Amino acid sequence: MKAGQVREMTPDQLDDALVKLKKEQFNLRFQAASGQLENTARVRQIKRDIARIKTIARQKSVAAVKS
């Protein structure tokens, strides 16, 4: 997920995407613990996407307060 795509999302969409990514992260951690994880790079992608969404959501909330 690119930062430009995330910036176009509404706060509700950001929350939904965050929940979805958290669930996927949980599933990937479970697969890794049981030795069934095939794409280890996906763990890193998910982690970065979560951070990106949280950062942009925070920026939007601060911008809304300042306005």
N, CA, C and O of each residue as an XYZ file, in Angstrom:
268
protein
N       0.847     -1.164      0.000
C       0.000      0.000      0.000
C       0.901      1.238      0.000
O       1.784      1.383      0.845
N       0.663      2.099     -0.939
C       1.452      3.315     -1.081
C       0.879      4.418     -0.183
O      -0.305      4.406      0.153
N       1.727      5.358      0.193
C       1.306      6.455      1.060
C       0.233      7.305      0.385
O      -0.673      7.798      1.057
N       0.322      7.482     -0.921
C      -0.675      8.257     -1.649
C      -2.058      7.638     -1.567
O      -3.060      8.342     -1.443
N      -2.101      6.319     -1.639
C      -3.381      5.613     -1.519
C      -3.953      5.787     -0.121
O      -5.159      5.972      0.041
N      -3.098      5.728      0.878
C      -3.552      5.849      2.260
C      -4.057      7.255      2.534
O      -5.048      7.430      3.244
N      -3.387      8.258      1.981
C      -3.802      9.649      2.209
C      -5.178      9.947      1.612
O      -5.879     10.835      2.096
N      -5.570      9.223      0.577
C      -6.873      9.438     -0.054
C      -8.018      8.823      0.751
O      -9.182      9.132      0.498
N      -7.706      7.967      1.707
C      -8.738      7.282      2.485
C      -9.347      8.202      3.539
O      -8.706      9.131      4.030
N     -10.595      7.914      3.868
C     -11.267      8.626      4.952
C     -10.846      8.000      6.274
O     -10.297      6.898      6.281
N     -11.090      8.675      7.389
C     -10.731      8.090      8.690
C     -11.386      6.723      8.943
O     -10.765      5.842      9.537
N     -12.624      6.546      8.499
C     -13.289      5.250      8.668
C     -12.607      4.164      7.845
O     -12.438      3.034      8.302
N     -12.223      4.520      6.640
C     -11.528      3.557      5.792
C     -10.166      3.206      6.384
O      -9.725      2.061      6.296
N      -9.507      4.183      6.982
C      -8.220      3.920      7.624
C      -8.385      2.948      8.783
O      -7.577      2.036      8.956
N      -9.431      3.144      9.575
C      -9.691      2.233     10.697
C      -9.965      0.817     10.208
O      -9.461     -0.152     10.777
N     -10.767      0.700      9.149
C     -11.074     -0.616      8.587
C      -9.824     -1.297      8.047
O      -9.616     -2.490      8.265
N      -8.999     -0.538      7.348
C      -7.767     -1.099      6.793
C      -6.823     -1.524      7.910
O      -6.141     -2.542      7.794
N      -6.781     -0.756      8.983
C      -5.921     -1.092     10.109
C      -6.364     -2.395     10.766
O      -5.534     -3.240     11.100
N      -7.657     -2.555     10.950
C      -8.183     -3.796     11.539
C      -7.853     -4.989     10.647
O      -7.442     -6.044     11.131
N      -8.037     -4.813      9.350
C      -7.751     -5.889      8.399
C      -6.272     -6.292      8.443
O      -5.943     -7.478      8.441
N      -5.390     -5.295      8.481
C      -3.957     -5.577      8.521
C      -3.543     -6.220      9.838
O      -2.671     -7.089      9.855
N      -4.154     -5.804     10.933
C      -3.845     -6.409     12.233
C      -4.237     -7.889     12.239
O      -3.510     -8.721     12.781
N      -5.386     -8.216     11.636
C      -5.809     -9.612     11.554
C      -4.842    -10.423     10.703
O      -4.484    -11.549     11.048
N      -4.425     -9.835      9.589
C      -3.478    -10.531      8.726
C      -2.132    -10.717      9.433
O      -1.490    -11.758      9.296
N      -1.718     -9.709     10.183
C      -0.469     -9.816     10.933
C      -0.557    -10.947     11.962
O       0.394    -11.709     12.134
N      -1.688    -11.049     12.636
C      -1.884    -12.129     13.603
C      -1.794    -13.484     12.925
O      -1.134    -14.392     13.428
N      -2.460    -13.623     11.779
C      -2.430    -14.886     11.047
C      -1.020    -15.233     10.581
O      -0.617    -16.395     10.630
N      -0.277    -14.240     10.136
C       1.098    -14.482      9.696
C       1.984    -14.900     10.861
O       2.831    -15.782     10.715
N       1.791    -14.270     12.020
C       2.571    -14.665     13.204
C       2.246    -16.099     13.602
O       3.132    -16.857     13.996
N       0.988    -16.463     13.499
C       0.563    -17.825     13.825
C       1.188    -18.821     12.858
O       1.659    -19.880     13.274
N       1.195    -18.491     11.573
C       1.808    -19.362     10.568
C       3.309    -19.490     10.808
O       3.871    -20.576     10.664
N       3.953    -18.400     11.170
C       5.397    -18.430     11.421
C       5.715    -19.318     12.623
O       6.696    -20.062     12.607
N       4.892    -19.239     13.652
C       5.128    -20.041     14.850
C       4.933    -21.527     14.581
O       5.601    -22.366     15.186
N       4.025    -21.848     13.680
C       3.765    -23.258     13.378
C       4.612    -23.764     12.216
O       4.511    -24.933     11.841
N       5.444    -22.901     11.645
C       6.337    -23.320     10.572
C       5.683    -23.418      9.205
O       6.222    -24.076      8.315
N       4.544    -22.786      9.019
C       3.818    -22.863      7.748
C       3.931    -21.598      6.905
O       3.337    -21.518      5.830
N       4.675    -20.622      7.373
C       4.781    -19.356      6.657
C       5.684    -19.512      5.437
O       6.836    -19.932      5.551
N       5.143    -19.168      4.267
C       5.900    -19.298      3.026
C       6.550    -17.978      2.614
O       7.715    -17.951      2.216
N       5.799    -16.891      2.712
C       6.299    -15.585      2.279
C       6.687    -14.768      3.509
O       5.858    -14.056      4.075
N       7.930    -14.873      3.912
C       8.370    -14.172      5.118
C       8.445    -12.660      4.914
O       8.366    -11.903      5.882
N       8.593    -12.224      3.693
C       8.666    -10.792      3.410
C       7.326    -10.108      3.672
O       7.284     -8.903      3.921
N       6.248    -10.858      3.618
C       4.917    -10.283      3.840
C       4.782     -9.739      5.263
O       4.073     -8.759      5.488
N       5.452    -10.366      6.213
C       5.407     -9.900      7.605
C       5.931     -8.472      7.685
O       5.339     -7.623      8.351
N       7.031     -8.217      7.011
C       7.633     -6.884      7.006
C       6.733     -5.871      6.303
O       6.604     -4.735      6.759
N       6.112     -6.274      5.198
C       5.215     -5.385      4.466
C       4.029     -4.983      5.334
O       3.653     -3.812      5.383
N       3.447     -5.956      6.013
C       2.282     -5.691      6.858
C       2.662     -4.725      7.980
O       1.927     -3.784      8.278
N       3.811     -4.970      8.590
C       4.275     -4.126      9.687
C       4.438     -2.678      9.225
O       4.043     -1.748      9.928
N       5.008     -2.497      8.067
C       5.209     -1.147      7.529
C       3.892     -0.492      7.125
O       3.710      0.710      7.322
N       2.972     -1.275      6.560
C       1.667     -0.726      6.190
C       0.902     -0.256      7.422
O       0.250      0.789      7.395
N       0.985     -1.038      8.509
C       0.321     -0.643      9.752
C       0.902      0.675     10.250
O       0.159      1.579     10.633
N       2.210      0.783     10.246
C       2.860      2.017     10.690
C       2.478      3.186      9.796
O       2.247      4.291     10.287
N       2.410      2.957      8.497
C       2.055      4.014      7.547
C       0.628      4.505      7.808
O       0.374      5.710      7.809
N      -0.289      3.580      8.026
C      -1.686      3.955      8.272
C      -1.805      4.721      9.579
O      -2.507      5.731      9.644
N      -1.127      4.255     10.620
C      -1.194      4.953     11.904
C      -0.620      6.360     11.801
O      -1.169      7.296     12.383
N       0.475      6.518     11.071
C       1.108      7.820     10.915
C       0.193      8.791     10.190
O       0.010      9.926     10.631
N      -0.375      8.353      9.092
C      -1.229      9.237      8.296
C      -2.526      9.541      9.038
O      -3.036     10.658      8.950
N      -3.067      8.571      9.763
C      -4.272      8.818     10.560
C      -3.993      9.870     11.623
O      -4.831     10.735     11.878
N      -2.831      9.801     12.238
C      -2.447     10.787     13.253
C      -2.283     12.169     12.627
O      -2.718     13.168     13.201
N      -1.659     12.229     11.457
C      -1.484     13.505     10.771
C      -2.841     14.129     10.442
O      -3.029     15.338     10.580
N      -3.774     13.297     10.008
C      -5.106     13.812      9.671
C      -5.837     14.300     10.904
O      -6.526     15.318     10.847
N      -5.702     13.594     12.023
C      -6.393     14.022     13.251
C      -5.805     15.330     13.770
O      -6.544     16.188     14.252
N      -4.498     15.494     13.681
C      -3.861     16.746     14.109
C      -4.281     17.893     13.199
O      -4.534     19.002     13.670
N      -4.356     17.631     11.908
C      -4.761     18.659     10.957
C      -6.221     19.069     11.204
O      -6.573     20.238     11.046
N      -7.057     18.116     11.586
C      -8.454     18.433     11.843
C      -8.600     19.298     13.090
O      -9.465     20.171     13.144
N      -7.764     19.060     14.082
C      -7.819     19.838     15.324
C      -7.346     21.278     15.071
O      -7.908     22.229     15.613
N      -6.314     21.420     14.245
C      -5.777     22.752     13.952
C      -6.748     23.594     13.119
O      -6.728     24.822     13.196
N      -7.585     22.943     12.336
C      -8.507     23.685     11.456
C      -9.653     24.298     12.199
O     -10.504     24.948     11.593
